[in-house]
Amino acid sequence: MISKQLLRSGTSIGANIEEALAGQSKRDFISKMSISSKEARETKYWLRLLKESDLTNIDVTDILSDIHELIRLLTAIVKTSQQSLTKN
């Protein structure tokens, strides 16, 4: 079901960010943030699928916009962290 997949990927984003913040190393932080980014992309997929289906009347346009921004932020965090890791 789409709802279960959406719940799983959507809640995984925050869980992995929390794990990243408590990371034991910079590499651990980058790894967990990368997973968060991937989960955000999966969440975007499920939201798009939900929007294009006739399964519900819920308008997810604003949520899709929010998840797109979240993906941009997570991608920037990962890239910046990777760059700072290679400089040291």
Steps between C-alpha positions, in 0.01 A plus 500: 500500500613850422404630844729253679791574267445874540488470879816287506709723273363824642576413861839358408616845388481645851628187669815502287554872555484439877753217463724726290498769767624241749750357252829367629700652215470733204471196271218363715324838483532506119377143470186562706424828324539323166249240611263781604535652154422166334198449723378852414527414132304181557238698690476740206441202271216367714343846525515544122342158455227591747438831323472338158277216615131505571549338839429814704373856475781635719694783337870432554630788288628699799653190655679424172640852503619452859664166428675647197647774721600243761682299231686813393605573859612144572693484173678826586586373848644178360703677230638762740587233756675288238700800380608591853602139558731496197656836598616366837 
